[in-house]
Amino acid sequence: MWFAESVRILGSHYAGGVREFKPRVLPWGLHKDEGGIETMKATWNGAVLAESDKTVIVEGNHYFPSDSIKKEHFQNSSTHTTCPWKGEASYYNVVVEGQVNKDAAWYYAKPKPAADEIRNRVAFWRGVKVEE
């Protein structure tokens, strides 16, 4: 499970709760509960896209290790965007039973130093559910 103390993260405010845990401070001000990490699962259109207990949270997004994604559901996209502090993001189209969710997953192959902990990790949006 991940927790955030009341900190400012690139203009977003995250309010945390009170709980005893052994924190490992990440560059973005988030803390990892070393005592009971939850397995997170990303799903879309009834298919499991990724599953891991080693996600990293940045700006509210769970970044899954690249070896935890089900590669048969991912197609490279030509889309790229740039974040001022993370660097250039590359995208995947998510494909399940012939339906395509364009640019529903992204990753940073060569992030800037401040975001190195999410190098090649995959995050989701556009209707992909990420939950325990």
C-alpha positions as CSV (number, residue, x, y, z in Angstrom):
1,M,0.0,0.0,0.0
2,W,1.2,3.5,-0.7
3,F,0.7,6.6,1.4
4,A,1.4,10.3,0.9
5,E,1.9,12.8,3.6
6,S,0.5,16.2,3.0
7,V,3.0,17.3,0.4
8,R,2.9,19.4,-2.8
9,I,3.8,17.4,-5.9
10,L,4.0,19.5,-9.0
11,G,1.0,21.6,-8.1
12,S,-1.1,18.6,-6.9
13,H,-2.0,18.3,-3.2
14,Y,-2.0,14.8,-1.7
15,A,-3.4,14.4,1.8
16,G,-2.4,11.4,3.7
17,G,-3.8,9.4,6.6
18,V,-2.4,8.4,9.9
19,R,-0.9,4.9,10.0
20,E,2.2,3.3,11.4
21,F,4.5,2.1,8.7
22,K,8.2,1.9,7.7
23,P,8.6,4.5,5.0
24,R,11.0,4.5,2.1
25,V,11.0,8.1,0.8
26,L,10.7,8.3,-3.0
27,P,11.8,11.4,-5.0
28,W,8.2,12.6,-5.4
29,G,7.4,12.6,-1.6
30,L,5.5,9.4,-1.6
31,H,6.1,6.6,0.9
32,K,6.0,2.9,0.4
33,D,4.5,0.8,3.2
34,E,7.2,-2.0,3.5
35,G,4.9,-4.0,5.8
36,G,2.0,-4.9,3.5
37,I,2.3,-4.2,-0.2
38,E,-0.9,-4.7,-2.2
39,T,-0.9,-6.4,-5.6
40,M,-2.2,-3.9,-8.1
41,K,-4.0,-5.0,-11.3
42,A,-4.7,-3.1,-14.5
43,T,-7.8,-4.3,-16.5
44,W,-9.7,-3.2,-19.5
45,N,-12.5,-4.8,-21.5
46,G,-12.4,-7.8,-19.1
47,A,-8.7,-8.6,-19.6
48,V,-5.9,-8.3,-17.1
49,L,-3.2,-6.0,-18.7
50,A,-0.7,-6.0,-15.8
51,E,-0.4,-7.3,-12.3
52,S,2.3,-6.5,-9.7
53,D,3.1,-5.7,-6.1
54,K,6.0,-3.5,-7.2
55,T,4.2,-0.5,-8.7
56,V,5.6,3.0,-8.2
57,I,3.1,5.9,-7.8
58,V,3.8,9.2,-9.4
59,E,1.2,11.9,-9.6
60,G,-1.5,9.4,-8.7
61,N,-0.6,6.9,-11.4
62,H,0.7,3.4,-10.7
63,Y,3.7,2.6,-12.9
64,F,4.0,-1.2,-13.4
65,P,7.3,-3.0,-14.0
66,S,7.6,-3.8,-17.7
67,D,7.9,-7.5,-17.0
68,S,4.5,-7.5,-15.4
69,I,2.5,-6.5,-18.5
70,K,0.7,-9.0,-20.7
71,K,2.6,-8.1,-23.9
72,E,-0.1,-9.7,-26.1
73,H,-2.4,-6.7,-25.3
74,F,0.1,-4.0,-26.3
75,Q,0.9,-2.5,-29.6
76,N,3.5,0.3,-30.1
77,S,2.0,3.7,-30.9
78,S,3.6,6.6,-32.7
79,T,2.5,9.0,-30.1
80,H,5.0,10.8,-27.9
81,T,4.6,13.6,-25.3
82,T,7.0,15.5,-23.2
83,C,6.8,16.2,-19.4
84,P,9.1,19.0,-18.2
85,W,10.5,16.9,-15.3
86,K,10.0,13.3,-16.4
87,G,11.0,13.6,-20.1
88,E,9.6,12.0,-23.2
89,A,6.8,9.5,-22.9
90,S,6.1,6.8,-25.4
91,Y,2.7,5.2,-25.8
92,Y,1.1,1.8,-26.4
93,N,-2.3,1.0,-27.8
94,V,-4.1,-1.5,-25.7
95,V,-5.8,-4.3,-27.7
96,V,-8.4,-6.8,-26.2
97,E,-10.5,-9.0,-28.4
98,G,-10.0,-6.8,-31.4
99,Q,-11.0,-3.6,-29.6
100,V,-8.3,-0.9,-29.5
101,N,-7.9,1.6,-26.7
102,K,-5.5,4.1,-28.4
103,D,-2.6,5.4,-26.4
104,A,-4.0,3.9,-23.2
105,A,-0.6,3.1,-21.7
106,W,2.6,5.0,-21.5
107,Y,6.2,4.7,-20.4
108,Y,9.5,6.6,-20.2
109,A,12.3,4.7,-21.8
110,K,14.9,7.5,-21.1
111,P,13.4,9.6,-18.2
112,K,15.1,12.6,-16.8
113,P,17.2,11.9,-13.6
114,A,14.4,13.0,-11.3
115,A,12.1,10.3,-12.7
116,D,14.6,7.5,-13.1
117,E,12.6,5.2,-10.8
118,I,9.9,4.9,-13.4
119,R,12.3,4.0,-16.3
120,N,10.5,1.5,-18.6
121,R,7.6,1.2,-16.2
122,V,4.1,1.3,-17.7
123,A,1.1,3.5,-16.5
124,F,-2.5,3.5,-17.7
125,W,-5.4,5.8,-18.4
126,R,-8.4,6.1,-20.9
127,G,-10.7,3.7,-19.1
128,V,-8.1,1.2,-17.9
129,K,-8.9,0.3,-14.2
130,V,-6.1,0.1,-11.8
131,E,-7.1,-1.4,-8.4
132,E,-6.1,-3.9,-5.7
